[in-house]
Amino acid sequence: MPVRVALLQLNSRDDKAANIAEAEAAIIHAAEAGARLVVLPELWTYLGPAAGNRANAEPIPGRVTERLADLARRYAITLHGGSMLEAPAEGAVESRPYNTAVLFDAAGRLAATYRKIHLFDAAPVDGDTPYLESDSTAAGDRIVALEVDGLRVGLATCYDLRFPELFRTLALAGAELILLPAAFTRETGRDHWEPLLRARAIENDCFVLAAGQTGPHPRARVCHGHSMVVDPWGTVLAEAGDGPEVLLVELDLARVAEVRRRMPLLANRRPDVYAAG
């Protein structure tokens, strides 16, 4: 049977309470529209100046994740809570928050957490001051793939999209859908967003579901939007526009096995001759 999924494209800013209210309304809308899997974007609880990251971080489990768990349970949905700022444990050596994705099953249980591995330390436009995510955010070091509510999923976040090794590892671990919350910048998104999403789907014969932030955010940051669902053949099944949106699409999960039979990329690998990267 087809699975209805919803990607929530938001314009989160530096007002945490307003962001949470907006996201909850979008989750309810998606669930009432029949979505079985709902995916939020990156850093939807707070997307403002990096100086505010620590103050807006919280533990996981915590207040926000409890609200997400309640929504997942109430509407019996698999809920990918995008990513949020996770406060380090009290007394931990690491003082920077993590950029952490959370995934809840339809019973409201916290099925997985994923701390973003690749941090955006780059100057994507000539002459730009480098954006150094690592100044205010700590990196994770664990790859996460699992089965939840009958869905075989892999977790990645935003800048991870540029590292095909991660996506290949997720596919080899059994992922058929890779869930990617993002806050891709407009400058990079115009040229790179769709080609990268399609490449990761084609390379791994899997669905890629990318829920993005959109529009302006403090300070002077603009996100690309254009949340997208790409099938294992690289076909764009659905794409959002430039504004906040609930993007709904039906997925035929049998498509993964069909494409993997026709184009058995994972089976045809030659790890015996690959040099360490």
N, C-alpha and C positions, 0 to 999 in steps of 0.2 A: 504494500500500500504506500502511496506517496506520503511524505512527511512534510507538513507545513512548518516553515521556519520564519522567524522574524528578526531582522537586523534593525536595531534602534540607532538612528543617526541623530546625534544631539549637538547642541551648542552650549556645552558646559562652560562655566566661568568661575569666578572666585567667590561666589556665594554658595556655600555648601548646602545649606537648607533648601535653597531654591533649586539647586541641581538635583537633589534627592527627590523633591516633589515632582519635578519634571520627568525624571526617569521612572518613578513609580507609576505615573499616569500613562506613560508610554508602554510599560510592561503590561499593565491591565488592559490597555487597548489591544495589544498584540495577542494576549491570552484570550480575550473575548472574541477576537477574530479567528480563533482556532489554531493559533501557533502551538506547536508541541515543543519546539526549541526556540528560545529567545536569547539574543546576544546583544549585550551593551557595548559601547565603545571604551576606549582607553581613558583612564583618569576622569571618569564622569562625576566623581564626588567633588573634585577640586581641580580646576585647570586655570591656574593663575600664576602670578610671579613665583619663581622657585623658592624665594625666601619664605613663602608661606607653606611649603610642603610639610615641614615637620609639625607645624601647629595643626594641620588638617589631616595628619595621619592618625590611624587608630589600629588597635590590635585586630587580628583575625583569629578566631571569631571575635565579633564585637557588635556594636550597636547597628551599623549599617548591614553587616552580613546577617544579623538576626532578622532584619526587615526583609532582606532578599529571600532568606530561607522561608519566611512566612508566606511570601508571594508565590514561591515555587510550590509549596505545599497546598496553599489555598486553591491554586488554579491547576495543580497537577501538571506542571511544565518542567522541562529541563531548562534551567536558567543559568546562562553564562553571565556572570555579573561584571562583564568587562574587566577593567583593572582599576585598582584604587591604591592609594598610598597606605602601605602597611607599616605601622610603627614597630621598630625592633623590640624584642623582648626586654623587659626591665633588667638592667644590669649587663646587657650584652655589650661586647666590645664595639660592634658596629652601631653608630649613632644615626646614620642616614636611614630614612624610610626606604622600603622596597616598593617597586611598581609591581603589584601583585594581582593576578587574575584569580577569580574564584568561580567554581562550578558547582551547582546544586542539582541534585536529582529531583524527580517529581514528588518525592516524599519530603522534600525540604532538607535533606541531609547534605552537608558539605562534602562533596565527592572528591574534590581536588583543589589544590592551590598551585599556582605557577608564578614564580618570580621572574620577571623579564631578564633574560640572559644578556642580550646585546643592548647596550645603552647608547643613545644617540649623541655621540661626541663627534661633531662634524661642522663644517662651514659649507653648506650646500650651494651657496651662491657666491661667485667671485667677489671678494672684498668684504663679505660678511664677517662679523665677529663670530667665532665658533660658538655653537650651542653645545654646552657640556652638561649633559644629563647626569654624568657621574659626579659632578660637583655636589648635587643635592639628593642623589638617589643611589642606593646600593644595588649591585647586580646579583642576580640569582645564579645558580650553578646546577640546576636539576631539570632534565627534560621530562615532560609529562605527557603520556598517552594512556588512555584508559577506555573501558566500555562503561557507559552510563545509560540506563533506560533503553538498552538495546542499540545504542549508537556508539560506534567506535570513533573516538575523537582524539585529536592532538591539539595542544595548546601552544600558541605563540602570540607575541604582542608587537605591533607596529614595526620598529626598526629590525626586528627579527626577520622580517620579510626578505631582507637583502642577503640572508645567509642560507643558501640552499642546503647546506649540510644539516641544519636543524630539521628542515622539512623532510629530507630524505630519511633521517633517523626516525621521525614520527611515523612516516609511512611504513618503514620496516618494522616498527613496533605495532603495526596493525591499524593505524588511523585511516579511516575512510573519509572523514570530514576534519579539516583543520580550521579551528576557530581563531580569528585574528581581530581583537579589538585594536583600534589605531587612533592616532591623532596626527596623521600625515600632514606635513606642511603643504600649503598651496604651491610653493615654488617647486618642490620635488614631486608632488602629486600629479601635477599637470603632465609631466613627462614619464614618470616611473611607475605610478600606482597600478594602472591597468596592466602594462606589460609584465610587471613582477608578479602580480596575482595570477595572471594566466600562465606564466612560466612555471610557478610553483605547482599549480594544478596539473599541468601537462606532464611535468617531470615525474610526478608521483602518482598519476592516475587517480586523483582524489578530488573531492569537492573542497573548495576554499571559500569560507564565509567571512567576509571582512566588514566589520561594523566600525564606521569612522566618526570622528568629530568633524564639525563643519563650522565655517564662519570665523569671525574675530573672537579672540580671547585676550585678556590682559596678560602680559603687556605686549602689545603690538604683534601678536602672533595670529596668523590666519590659517585655518585648517581646510583641507581640500574637500572633505565630504566624499560624495560619490561612493558610498558603501556599495558593496558588490558581492554577488554570488556567482562563482565560476564552477562549471562542472568538470568532470575528469578529462574531457576532451579539450578543455580550454575555452568552451563556449560561455559567454557571459549570459547568465539566465535572467539576471535582474540587476539594475543599477539605480541608486538614488540620485537625486539632483544636488543642488547647492545648499538647501535649507534643511532644518530638522524634519525627520520623516521616519515613519515605520514602514520598512520595506518587507513585504510578505512574498514568499515564493514557495512553490511545491517542489520537493526533491524526490526523485525516483532513485532510491539507494541502490537498486539493482544495477544502475548505470556503472557503478564502480567495478563490479565483477565483469560486466560486459566489456568495458574499455581495457581492463587488465588482461582479458583473454585476447583481445585484438592487438594490444600493444603492451606486451609483458615486460615492461621496463625493469620492474623490481626483480623478476626472475632472470633477466638477461645481464644483470650486473656482473662485473669481473673484479671483485674486491681483491682477488689474488694478485692482480697486476697494478692496483692503484697504489701510488706513493702516498705516504702520510702527508696531509696538507699542512 
